Amino acid sequence: MTRGATWKISVYGAEHGIPHFHIETRRSRCTVGIHSLKVIIGEVASRELREAMDWARDHQAELLKQWNALNR
């Protein structure tokens, strides 16, 4: 969906559970709830997590729209 210098945010279809997105880096991955913006599972380095969460905070509506479109 979007990419920073060392991270990307993805929303996938055919997912289960609460609406969420994934922050992926070269070395790690975590899953974050769209509504709460809290890490559900996984771990990403603090700088990358902070950058991706800043982006996600400003784009929560887009993330939820994408989740709903892919996970009917």
C-alpha positions in Angstrom: 0.0 0.0 0.0 2.7 2.5 1.0 6.4 2.5 1.4 8.8 4.5 3.5 12.6 4.3 3.2 12.9 1.0 5.0 9.3 -0.1 5.7 6.1 -0.7 3.9 2.5 -1.0 5.1 0.2 -3.6 3.6 -3.4 -4.6 3.9 -4.3 -8.1 2.6 -7.5 -9.7 1.6 -9.0 -12.9 3.1 -7.7 -11.9 6.5 -9.4 -12.7 9.8 -9.8 -11.0 13.1 -10.1 -7.3 13.7 -9.3 -4.8 10.9 -5.5 -4.6 10.8 -2.5 -3.8 8.6 1.1 -5.1 8.5 4.3 -3.1 8.8 7.0 -5.0 7.0 10.8 -4.3 7.0 13.7 -6.2 5.6 14.1 -8.0 8.9 10.8 -8.0 10.7 7.1 -7.7 10.6 4.2 -6.7 12.9 0.5 -6.5 12.7 -1.3 -3.4 13.9 -5.0 -2.8 14.7 -6.4 0.0 12.5 -8.7 1.4 15.1 -6.4 1.3 18.1 -3.0 1.7 16.3 -1.6 -0.8 18.7 0.7 -3.7 17.8 -1.2 -7.0 17.9 1.7 -9.3 17.2 5.3 -9.1 16.0 8.0 -6.5 16.4 9.6 -3.8 14.3 12.6 -1.6 15.1 11.5 1.5 17.0 12.5 4.1 14.4 10.7 2.2 11.6 7.7 1.6 13.8 7.5 5.3 14.7 7.7 6.4 11.0 5.1 3.8 9.9 2.7 4.6 12.7 3.0 8.3 12.0 1.9 7.6 8.4 -0.8 5.2 9.6 -2.2 7.8 12.1 -2.7 10.2 9.2 -4.2 7.6 6.9 -6.5 5.5 9.2 -9.6 6.2 7.1 -7.8 5.0 4.0 -6.5 1.8 5.8 -10.0 1.0 7.0 -11.5 1.6 3.5 -8.9 -0.7 2.0 -9.5 -3.4 4.7 -13.3 -3.3 4.1 -12.8 -3.5 0.3 -10.5 -6.6 0.6 -12.3 -8.3 3.5 -16.0 -8.3 2.9 
